[in-house]
Amino acid sequence: MNDSTIMNNSPVGQHIQAFSNSEAVSYLMFNKKKIQLVAKITIGRDTDNSVVIDNKLASRRHALIQKIKEDYFLKDENSTNGTFLNDKKIPAGKYVKLSRGDKITIGTANLVFG
């Protein structure tokens, strides 16, 4: 996975990363694999996403996970079939805070925030 986020590509991102705690690593579990989270993860059917979901119920650009300060937030990118957090549909375009153990459902795919 190519990590081309603001954290690596800008002086501001490098300054922010200097203050971040490298011990607090968060991840997604998807298809029995751990995916380390970076500042921004895109999720969808298109192959240029950070996490590709090969499912017709997933939109090309379905959702994203964004790190804001020390927390991670999930946002539905106006997908056709919606994004579910712990079996509840989240509003399109709104950021929802993630907690450890949260289950994200996109189409028939489940991702667990760890």
N, CA, C and O atoms as CSV, one atom per row, in Angstrom:
chain,resi,resn,atom,element,x,y,z
A,1,MET,N,N,0.849,-1.167,0.000
A,1,MET,CA,C,0.000,0.000,0.000
A,1,MET,C,C,0.895,1.231,0.000
A,1,MET,O,O,1.793,1.341,0.835
A,2,ASN,N,N,0.666,2.150,-0.916
A,2,ASN,CA,C,1.442,3.369,-1.022
A,2,ASN,C,C,0.900,4.400,-0.049
A,2,ASN,O,O,-0.266,4.783,-0.143
A,3,ASP,N,N,1.723,4.853,0.881
A,3,ASP,CA,C,1.308,5.810,1.898
A,3,ASP,C,C,1.682,7.216,1.448
A,3,ASP,O,O,2.744,7.721,1.812
A,4,SER,N,N,0.826,7.845,0.667
A,4,SER,CA,C,1.109,9.190,0.183
A,4,SER,C,C,0.125,10.165,0.809
A,4,SER,O,O,-0.701,10.759,0.115
A,5,THR,N,N,0.216,10.326,2.110
A,5,THR,CA,C,-0.674,11.221,2.832
A,5,THR,C,C,0.047,12.514,3.142
A,5,THR,O,O,1.239,12.650,2.864
A,6,ILE,N,N,-0.665,13.456,3.713
A,6,ILE,CA,C,-0.076,14.722,4.119
A,6,ILE,C,C,1.068,14.500,5.111
A,6,ILE,O,O,2.003,15.298,5.179
A,7,MET,N,N,0.986,13.399,5.885
A,7,MET,CA,C,2.008,13.128,6.889
A,7,MET,C,C,3.382,12.942,6.257
A,7,MET,O,O,4.390,13.210,6.911
A,8,ASN,N,N,3.452,12.503,5.033
A,8,ASN,CA,C,4.735,12.259,4.389
A,8,ASN,C,C,5.111,13.324,3.371
A,8,ASN,O,O,6.292,13.502,3.076
A,9,ASN,N,N,4.136,14.028,2.833
A,9,ASN,CA,C,4.396,14.868,1.675
A,9,ASN,C,C,4.512,16.355,1.944
A,9,ASN,O,O,4.814,17.111,1.020
A,10,SER,N,N,4.289,16.803,3.155
A,10,SER,CA,C,4.345,18.241,3.375
A,10,SER,C,C,5.153,18.554,4.636
A,10,SER,O,O,5.257,17.715,5.531
A,11,PRO,N,N,5.719,19.747,4.707
A,11,PRO,CA,C,6.435,20.145,5.923
A,11,PRO,C,C,5.528,20.154,7.149
A,11,PRO,O,O,5.958,19.790,8.243
A,12,VAL,N,N,4.263,20.572,6.966
A,12,VAL,CA,C,3.314,20.576,8.081
A,12,VAL,C,C,3.079,19.150,8.578
A,12,VAL,O,O,3.084,18.894,9.782
A,13,GLY,N,N,2.874,18.230,7.640
A,13,GLY,CA,C,2.649,16.834,8.015
A,13,GLY,C,C,3.843,16.242,8.732
A,13,GLY,O,O,3.679,15.496,9.697
A,14,GLN,N,N,5.036,16.562,8.280
A,14,GLN,CA,C,6.232,16.040,8.938
A,14,GLN,C,C,6.370,16.620,10.339
A,14,GLN,O,O,6.815,15.931,11.257
A,15,HIS,N,N,5.992,17.882,10.505
A,15,HIS,CA,C,6.030,18.505,11.830
A,15,HIS,C,C,5.016,17.841,12.769
A,15,HIS,O,O,5.321,17.573,13.931
A,16,ILE,N,N,3.815,17.578,12.257
A,16,ILE,CA,C,2.783,16.908,13.054
A,16,ILE,C,C,3.241,15.511,13.446
A,16,ILE,O,O,3.061,15.090,14.589
A,17,GLN,N,N,3.830,14.797,12.502
A,17,GLN,CA,C,4.264,13.433,12.779
A,17,GLN,C,C,5.338,13.395,13.863
A,17,GLN,O,O,5.425,12.421,14.610
A,18,ALA,N,N,6.150,14.437,13.956
A,18,ALA,CA,C,7.190,14.492,14.981
A,18,ALA,C,C,6.577,14.484,16.378
A,18,ALA,O,O,7.193,14.003,17.329
A,19,PHE,N,N,5.364,15.016,16.498
A,19,PHE,CA,C,4.688,15.053,17.796
A,19,PHE,C,C,3.834,13.828,18.072
A,19,PHE,O,O,3.423,13.609,19.211
A,20,SER,N,N,3.558,13.024,17.049
A,20,SER,CA,C,2.650,11.888,17.218
A,20,SER,C,C,3.304,10.782,18.035
A,20,SER,O,O,4.527,10.652,18.064
A,21,ASN,N,N,2.487,10.008,18.684
A,21,ASN,CA,C,2.949,8.886,19.494
A,21,ASN,C,C,3.001,7.642,18.629
A,21,ASN,O,O,1.958,7.113,18.245
A,22,SER,N,N,4.180,7.175,18.320
A,22,SER,CA,C,4.315,6.038,17.412
A,22,SER,C,C,3.889,4.722,18.056
A,22,SER,O,O,3.701,3.730,17.351
A,23,GLU,N,N,3.732,4.692,19.382
A,23,GLU,CA,C,3.330,3.454,20.063
A,23,GLU,C,C,1.832,3.176,19.905
A,23,GLU,O,O,1.411,2.020,19.946
A,24,ALA,N,N,1.027,4.224,19.724
A,24,ALA,CA,C,-0.420,4.059,19.614
A,24,ALA,C,C,-0.781,3.778,18.161
A,24,ALA,O,O,-1.113,4.693,17.407
A,25,VAL,N,N,-0.715,2.523,17.780
A,25,VAL,CA,C,-1.002,2.143,16.400
A,25,VAL,C,C,-2.422,1.611,16.321
A,25,VAL,O,O,-2.808,0.731,17.091
A,26,SER,N,N,-3.200,2.148,15.383
A,26,SER,CA,C,-4.546,1.651,15.143
A,26,SER,C,C,-4.545,0.934,13.799
A,26,SER,O,O,-3.704,1.194,12.939
A,27,TYR,N,N,-5.489,0.041,13.638
A,27,TYR,CA,C,-5.525,-0.768,12.423
A,27,TYR,C,C,-6.950,-1.173,12.105
A,27,TYR,O,O,-7.854,-1.048,12.931
A,28,LEU,N,N,-7.129,-1.663,10.885
A,28,LEU,CA,C,-8.376,-2.273,10.443
A,28,LEU,C,C,-8.116,-3.748,10.204
A,28,LEU,O,O,-7.065,-4.115,9.679
A,29,MET,N,N,-9.043,-4.581,10.578
A,29,MET,CA,C,-9.000,-5.997,10.225
A,29,MET,C,C,-9.937,-6.176,9.041
A,29,MET,O,O,-11.122,-5.850,9.113
A,30,PHE,N,N,-9.385,-6.703,7.946
A,30,PHE,CA,C,-10.175,-6.931,6.739
A,30,PHE,C,C,-9.633,-8.170,6.060
A,30,PHE,O,O,-8.439,-8.256,5.777
A,31,ASN,N,N,-10.504,-9.131,5.798
A,31,ASN,CA,C,-10.096,-10.410,5.194
A,31,ASN,C,C,-8.959,-11.070,5.980
A,31,ASN,O,O,-8.000,-11.576,5.397
A,32,LYS,N,N,-9.079,-11.055,7.292
A,32,LYS,CA,C,-8.114,-11.682,8.213
A,32,LYS,C,C,-6.724,-11.056,8.140
A,32,LYS,O,O,-5.736,-11.689,8.513
A,33,LYS,N,N,-6.644,-9.807,7.657
A,33,LYS,CA,C,-5.368,-9.099,7.584
A,33,LYS,C,C,-5.476,-7.791,8.346
A,33,LYS,O,O,-6.528,-7.151,8.355
A,34,LYS,N,N,-4.372,-7.393,8.992
A,34,LYS,CA,C,-4.310,-6.101,9.669
A,34,LYS,C,C,-3.823,-5.057,8.676
A,34,LYS,O,O,-2.803,-5.237,8.011
A,35,ILE,N,N,-4.568,-3.965,8.588
A,35,ILE,CA,C,-4.185,-2.840,7.743
A,35,ILE,C,C,-3.891,-1.678,8.672
A,35,ILE,O,O,-4.789,-1.171,9.344
A,36,GLN,N,N,-2.633,-1.253,8.712
A,36,GLN,CA,C,-2.248,-0.149,9.585
A,36,GLN,C,C,-2.864,1.143,9.070
A,36,GLN,O,O,-2.823,1.432,7.874
A,37,LEU,N,N,-3.435,1.916,9.986
A,37,LEU,CA,C,-4.064,3.170,9.600
A,37,LEU,C,C,-3.039,4.290,9.537
A,37,LEU,O,O,-2.140,4.384,10.373
A,38,VAL,N,N,-3.194,5.129,8.536
A,38,VAL,CA,C,-2.394,6.336,8.391
A,38,VAL,C,C,-3.358,7.516,8.519
A,38,VAL,O,O,-4.502,7.334,8.934
A,39,ALA,N,N,-2.918,8.698,8.175
A,39,ALA,CA,C,-3.745,9.895,8.364
A,39,ALA,C,C,-5.066,9.832,7.609
A,39,ALA,O,O,-6.076,10.364,8.070
A,40,LYS,N,N,-5.057,9.172,6.433
A,40,LYS,CA,C,-6.283,9.096,5.640
A,40,LYS,C,C,-6.290,7.790,4.856
A,40,LYS,O,O,-5.325,7.465,4.164
A,41,ILE,N,N,-7.386,7.046,4.970
A,41,ILE,CA,C,-7.562,5.785,4.257
A,41,ILE,C,C,-8.846,5.892,3.446
A,41,ILE,O,O,-9.902,6.224,3.986
A,42,THR,N,N,-8.755,5.609,2.151
A,42,THR,CA,C,-9.950,5.580,1.317
A,42,THR,C,C,-10.384,4.131,1.122
A,42,THR,O,O,-9.559,3.224,1.017
A,43,ILE,N,N,-11.698,3.939,1.077
A,43,ILE,CA,C,-12.264,2.593,0.963
A,43,ILE,C,C,-13.277,2.596,-0.175
A,43,ILE,O,O,-14.118,3.490,-0.263
A,44,GLY,N,N,-13.193,1.588,-1.050
A,44,GLY,CA,C,-14.163,1.491,-2.129
A,44,GLY,C,C,-13.791,0.419,-3.136
A,44,GLY,O,O,-12.837,-0.335,-2.944
A,45,ARG,N,N,-14.559,0.366,-4.205
A,45,ARG,CA,C,-14.390,-0.659,-5.233
A,45,ARG,C,C,-13.264,-0.325,-6.207
A,45,ARG,O,O,-12.650,-1.235,-6.765
A,46,ASP,N,N,-12.983,0.952,-6.421
A,46,ASP,CA,C,-11.948,1.368,-7.362
A,46,ASP,C,C,-10.569,0.952,-6.860
A,46,ASP,O,O,-10.292,1.020,-5.663
A,47,THR,N,N,-9.713,0.526,-7.770
A,47,THR,CA,C,-8.402,-0.009,-7.398
A,47,THR,C,C,-7.432,1.046,-6.866
A,47,THR,O,O,-6.382,0.684,-6.337
A,48,ASP,N,N,-7.747,2.334,-6.988
A,48,ASP,CA,C,-6.847,3.345,-6.442
A,48,ASP,C,C,-7.142,3.684,-4.979
A,48,ASP,O,O,-6.509,4.579,-4.419
A,49,ASN,N,N,-8.091,2.986,-4.352
A,49,ASN,CA,C,-8.373,3.166,-2.927
A,49,ASN,C,C,-7.313,2.478,-2.081
A,49,ASN,O,O,-6.655,1.544,-2.538
A,50,SER,N,N,-7.149,2.941,-0.852
A,50,SER,CA,C,-6.230,2.294,0.092
A,50,SER,C,C,-6.700,0.886,0.425
A,50,SER,O,O,-5.894,-0.040,0.516
A,51,VAL,N,N,-8.015,0.727,0.608
A,51,VAL,CA,C,-8.627,-0.576,0.864
A,51,VAL,C,C,-9.634,-0.820,-0.258
A,51,VAL,O,O,-10.615,-0.089,-0.394
A,52,VAL,N,N,-9.382,-1.851,-1.056
A,52,VAL,CA,C,-10.253,-2.166,-2.188
A,52,VAL,C,C,-11.231,-3.266,-1.778
A,52,VAL,O,O,-10.832,-4.331,-1.306
A,53,ILE,N,N,-12.516,-2.984,-1.967
A,53,ILE,CA,C,-13.565,-3.953,-1.661
A,53,ILE,C,C,-14.166,-4.409,-2.980
A,53,ILE,O,O,-14.841,-3.640,-3.665
A,54,ASP,N,N,-13.919,-5.649,-3.326
A,54,ASP,CA,C,-14.405,-6.217,-4.589
A,54,ASP,C,C,-15.825,-6.725,-4.376
A,54,ASP,O,O,-16.053,-7.918,-4.175
A,55,ASN,N,N,-16.775,-5.791,-4.424
A,55,ASN,CA,C,-18.160,-6.106,-4.143
A,55,ASN,C,C,-19.023,-5.103,-4.899
A,55,ASN,O,O,-18.773,-3.900,-4.826
A,56,LYS,N,N,-20.029,-5.574,-5.619
A,56,LYS,CA,C,-20.875,-4.679,-6.409
A,56,LYS,C,C,-21.674,-3.713,-5.555
A,56,LYS,O,O,-22.129,-2.686,-6.057
A,57,LEU,N,N,-21.857,-4.016,-4.279
A,57,LEU,CA,C,-22.592,-3.118,-3.385
A,57,LEU,C,C,-21.727,-1.966,-2.874
A,57,LEU,O,O,-22.242,-1.028,-2.265
A,58,ALA,N,N,-20.426,-2.034,-3.116
A,58,ALA,CA,C,-19.519,-0.958,-2.722
A,58,ALA,C,C,-19.400,0.033,-3.874
A,58,ALA,O,O,-19.274,-0.362,-5.033
A,59,SER,N,N,-19.439,1.317,-3.549
A,59,SER,CA,C,-19.242,2.356,-4.555
A,59,SER,C,C,-17.756,2.474,-4.878
A,59,SER,O,O,-16.903,1.994,-4.131
A,60,ARG,N,N,-17.466,3.114,-5.993
A,60,ARG,CA,C,-16.057,3.280,-6.383
A,60,ARG,C,C,-15.285,4.027,-5.298
A,60,ARG,O,O,-14.188,3.611,-4.925
A,61,ARG,N,N,-15.832,5.099,-4.800
A,61,ARG,CA,C,-15.294,5.863,-3.670
A,61,ARG,C,C,-16.356,5.809,-2.583
A,61,ARG,O,O,-17.237,6.668,-2.536
A,62,HIS,N,N,-16.285,4.830,-1.724
A,62,HIS,CA,C,-17.382,4.554,-0.802
A,62,HIS,C,C,-17.269,5.331,0.509
A,62,HIS,O,O,-18.211,6.010,0.917
A,63,ALA,N,N,-16.113,5.228,1.166
A,63,ALA,CA,C,-15.958,5.844,2.483
A,63,ALA,C,C,-14.500,6.182,2.713
A,63,ALA,O,O,-13.623,5.788,1.945
A,64,LEU,N,N,-14.256,6.924,3.794
A,64,LEU,CA,C,-12.880,7.177,4.182
A,64,LEU,C,C,-12.768,7.181,5.689
A,64,LEU,O,O,-13.737,7.424,6.409
A,65,ILE,N,N,-11.562,6.905,6.147
A,65,ILE,CA,C,-11.233,7.009,7.564
A,65,ILE,C,C,-10.149,8.071,7.661
A,65,ILE,O,O,-9.113,7.981,7.001
A,66,GLN,N,N,-10.400,9.074,8.488
A,66,GLN,CA,C,-9.515,10.231,8.607
A,66,GLN,C,C,-9.075,10.371,10.056
A,66,GLN,O,O,-9.894,10.291,10.971
A,67,LYS,N,N,-7.780,10.580,10.262
A,67,LYS,CA,C,-7.275,10.849,11.609
A,67,LYS,C,C,-7.344,12.345,11.847
A,67,LYS,O,O,-6.809,13.136,11.071
A,68,ILE,N,N,-8.005,12.723,12.926
A,68,ILE,CA,C,-8.099,14.119,13.324
A,68,ILE,C,C,-7.636,14.187,14.769
A,68,ILE,O,O,-8.266,13.626,15.666
A,69,LYS,N,N,-6.524,14.884,14.983
A,69,LYS,CA,C,-5.817,14.917,16.262
A,69,LYS,C,C,-5.460,13.483,16.639
A,69,LYS,O,O,-4.713,12.837,15.904
A,70,GLU,N,N,-5.957,12.967,17.739
A,70,GLU,CA,C,-5.600,11.613,18.177
A,70,GLU,C,C,-6.683,10.578,17.893
A,70,GLU,O,O,-6.538,9.416,18.272
A,71,ASP,N,N,-7.762,10.980,17.235
A,71,ASP,CA,C,-8.889,10.080,16.995
A,71,ASP,C,C,-9.076,9.823,15.508
A,71,ASP,O,O,-8.629,10.601,14.665
A,72,TYR,N,N,-9.748,8.711,15.201
A,72,TYR,CA,C,-10.084,8.355,13.822
A,72,TYR,C,C,-11.580,8.505,13.621
A,72,TYR,O,O,-12.381,8.190,14.501
A,73,PHE,N,N,-11.942,9.000,12.430
A,73,PHE,CA,C,-13.337,9.237,12.102
A,73,PHE,C,C,-13.659,8.561,10.769
A,73,PHE,O,O,-12.826,8.507,9.864
A,74,LEU,N,N,-14.881,8.051,10.670
A,74,LEU,CA,C,-15.384,7.408,9.461
A,74,LEU,C,C,-16.344,8.370,8.770
A,74,LEU,O,O,-17.151,9.032,9.423
A,75,LYS,N,N,-16.250,8.441,7.438
A,75,LYS,CA,C,-17.140,9.309,6.669
A,75,LYS,C,C,-17.608,8.562,5.423
A,75,LYS,O,O,-16.796,8.023,4.672
A,76,ASP,N,N,-18.914,8.536,5.212
A,76,ASP,CA,C,-19.481,7.977,3.988
A,76,ASP,C,C,-19.338,9.022,2.891
A,76,ASP,O,O,-19.712,10.179,3.082
A,77,GLU,N,N,-18.803,8.624,1.749
A,77,GLU,CA,C,-18.551,9.546,0.645
A,77,GLU,C,C,-19.726,9.563,-0.342
A,77,GLU,O,O,-19.537,9.417,-1.549
A,78,ASN,N,N,-20.944,9.745,0.193
A,78,ASN,CA,C,-22.171,9.782,-0.610
A,78,ASN,C,C,-22.316,8.520,-1.460
A,78,ASN,O,O,-22.660,8.585,-2.640
A,79,SER,N,N,-22.047,7.375,-0.840
A,79,SER,CA,C,-22.137,6.094,-1.533
A,79,SER,C,C,-23.588,5.759,-1.864
A,79,SER,O,O,-24.517,6.298,-1.263
A,80,THR,N,N,-23.764,4.872,-2.820
A,80,THR,CA,C,-25.104,4.471,-3.244
A,80,THR,C,C,-25.821,3.668,-2.167
A,80,THR,O,O,-26.999,3.907,-1.900
A,81,ASN,N,N,-25.128,2.719,-1.545
A,81,ASN,CA,C,-25.768,1.805,-0.598
A,81,ASN,C,C,-25.483,2.109,0.870
A,81,ASN,O,O,-25.967,1.393,1.746
A,82,GLY,N,N,-24.724,3.132,1.149
A,82,GLY,CA,C,-24.485,3.551,2.525
A,82,GLY,C,C,-23.365,2.787,3.211
A,82,GLY,O,O,-22.941,1.718,2.771
A,83,THR,N,N,-22.907,3.373,4.296
A,83,THR,CA,C,-21.875,2.794,5.151
A,83,THR,C,C,-22.497,2.573,6.523
A,83,THR,O,O,-23.206,3.436,7.041
A,84,PHE,N,N,-22.225,1.411,7.104
A,84,PHE,CA,C,-22.818,1.056,8.390
A,84,PHE,C,C,-21.733,0.938,9.446
A,84,PHE,O,O,-20.676,0.352,9.208
A,85,LEU,N,N,-22.006,1.498,10.608
A,85,LEU,CA,C,-21.117,1.395,11.759
A,85,LEU,C,C,-21.888,0.684,12.858
A,85,LEU,O,O,-22.893,1.190,13.358
A,86,ASN,N,N,-21.404,-0.500,13.227
A,86,ASN,CA,C,-22.091,-1.322,14.230
A,86,ASN,C,C,-23.563,-1.535,13.866
A,86,ASN,O,O,-24.453,-1.403,14.707
A,87,ASP,N,N,-23.795,-1.868,12.591
A,87,ASP,CA,C,-25.108,-2.183,12.037
A,87,ASP,C,C,-26.067,-1.000,11.943
A,87,ASP,O,O,-27.259,-1.200,11.713
A,88,LYS,N,N,-25.576,0.231,12.115
A,88,LYS,CA,C,-26.410,1.423,11.956
A,88,LYS,C,C,-25.838,2.261,10.822
A,88,LYS,O,O,-24.636,2.522,10.766
A,89,LYS,N,N,-26.721,2.678,9.921
A,89,LYS,CA,C,-26.286,3.484,8.778
A,89,LYS,C,C,-25.844,4.863,9.254
A,89,LYS,O,O,-26.544,5.517,10.026
A,90,ILE,N,N,-24.669,5.299,8.784
A,90,ILE,CA,C,-24.187,6.621,9.168
A,90,ILE,C,C,-24.637,7.633,8.119
A,90,ILE,O,O,-24.811,7.272,6.956
A,91,PRO,N,N,-24.827,8.892,8.508
A,91,PRO,CA,C,-25.246,9.907,7.539
A,91,PRO,C,C,-24.150,10.182,6.515
A,91,PRO,O,O,-22.974,10.256,6.871
A,92,ALA,N,N,-24.521,10.332,5.265
A,92,ALA,CA,C,-23.556,10.632,4.206
A,92,ALA,C,C,-22.931,12.002,4.461
A,92,ALA,O,O,-23.617,12.957,4.823
A,93,GLY,N,N,-21.617,12.075,4.264
A,93,GLY,CA,C,-20.917,13.346,4.393
A,93,GLY,C,C,-20.598,13.780,5.803
A,93,GLY,O,O,-19.991,14.836,5.981
A,94,LYS,N,N,-20.974,13.024,6.809
A,94,LYS,CA,C,-20.726,13.380,8.212
A,94,LYS,C,C,-19.624,12.501,8.782
A,94,LYS,O,O,-19.554,11.312,8.471
A,95,TYR,N,N,-18.768,13.071,9.609
A,95,TYR,CA,C,-17.723,12.304,10.281
A,95,TYR,C,C,-18.280,11.690,11.558
A,95,TYR,O,O,-18.942,12.363,12.347
A,96,VAL,N,N,-18.001,10.387,11.753
A,96,VAL,CA,C,-18.436,9.664,12.941
A,96,VAL,C,C,-17.188,9.098,13.608
A,96,VAL,O,O,-16.389,8.422,12.961
A,97,LYS,N,N,-17.019,9.372,14.899
A,97,LYS,CA,C,-15.834,8.927,15.637
A,97,LYS,C,C,-15.836,7.411,15.794
A,97,LYS,O,O,-16.864,6.807,16.102
A,98,LEU,N,N,-14.664,6.804,15.577
A,98,LEU,CA,C,-14.507,5.358,15.717
A,98,LEU,C,C,-13.929,5.012,17.085
A,98,LEU,O,O,-13.136,5.766,17.649
A,99,SER,N,N,-14.334,3.875,17.600
A,99,SER,CA,C,-13.811,3.331,18.855
A,99,SER,C,C,-13.298,1.925,18.591
A,99,SER,O,O,-13.746,1.262,17.656
A,100,ARG,N,N,-12.372,1.475,19.403
A,100,ARG,CA,C,-11.831,0.115,19.247
A,100,ARG,C,C,-12.953,-0.908,19.257
A,100,ARG,O,O,-13.854,-0.857,20.095
A,101,GLY,N,N,-12.885,-1.841,18.309
A,101,GLY,CA,C,-13.894,-2.892,18.215
A,101,GLY,C,C,-15.080,-2.552,17.333
A,101,GLY,O,O,-15.934,-3.407,17.101
A,102,ASP,N,N,-15.155,-1.321,16.833
A,102,ASP,CA,C,-16.266,-0.940,15.952
A,102,ASP,C,C,-16.228,-1.767,14.669
A,102,ASP,O,O,-15.160,-2.045,14.123
A,103,LYS,N,N,-17.420,-2.153,14.199
A,103,LYS,CA,C,-17.546,-2.912,12.954
A,103,LYS,C,C,-18.078,-1.992,11.868
A,103,LYS,O,O,-19.147,-1.397,12.009
A,104,ILE,N,N,-17.317,-1.882,10.777
A,104,ILE,CA,C,-17.710,-1.081,9.623
A,104,ILE,C,C,-18.170,-2.050,8.540
A,104,ILE,O,O,-17.454,-2.989,8.191
A,105,THR,N,N,-19.374,-1.817,8.009
A,105,THR,CA,C,-19.904,-2.682,6.960
A,105,THR,C,C,-20.107,-1.869,5.693
A,105,THR,O,O,-20.781,-0.839,5.687
A,106,ILE,N,N,-19.497,-2.371,4.610
A,106,ILE,CA,C,-19.633,-1.770,3.286
A,106,ILE,C,C,-20.022,-2.900,2.351
A,106,ILE,O,O,-19.227,-3.807,2.103
A,107,GLY,N,N,-21.241,-2.850,1.830
A,107,GLY,CA,C,-21.750,-3.963,1.039
A,107,GLY,C,C,-21.821,-5.193,1.924
A,107,GLY,O,O,-22.464,-5.171,2.973
A,108,THR,N,N,-21.166,-6.260,1.508
A,108,THR,CA,C,-21.133,-7.482,2.326
A,108,THR,C,C,-19.798,-7.624,3.071
A,108,THR,O,O,-19.556,-8.635,3.731
A,109,ALA,N,N,-18.937,-6.606,2.961
A,109,ALA,CA,C,-17.622,-6.654,3.614
A,109,ALA,C,C,-17.675,-6.037,4.994
A,109,ALA,O,O,-18.317,-5.007,5.199
A,110,ASN,N,N,-17.004,-6.663,5.937
A,110,ASN,CA,C,-16.902,-6.143,7.299
A,110,ASN,C,C,-15.444,-5.823,7.609
A,110,ASN,O,O,-14.546,-6.614,7.321
A,111,LEU,N,N,-15.226,-4.654,8.197
A,111,LEU,CA,C,-13.918,-4.232,8.653
A,111,LEU,C,C,-14.045,-3.930,10.137
A,111,LEU,O,O,-15.044,-3.346,10.559
A,112,VAL,N,N,-13.072,-4.308,10.927
A,112,VAL,CA,C,-13.112,-4.052,12.361
A,112,VAL,C,C,-11.997,-3.085,12.716
A,112,VAL,O,O,-10.835,-3.294,12.367
A,113,PHE,N,N,-12.372,-2.021,13.417
A,113,PHE,CA,C,-11.419,-1.000,13.839
A,113,PHE,C,C,-10.753,-1.465,15.122
A,113,PHE,O,O,-11.431,-1.770,16.103
A,114,GLY,N,N,-9.427,-1.522,15.119
A,114,GLY,CA,C,-8.695,-2.013,16.289
A,114,GLY,C,C,-7.722,-1.018,16.831
A,114,GLY,O,O,-7.037,-1.297,17.815
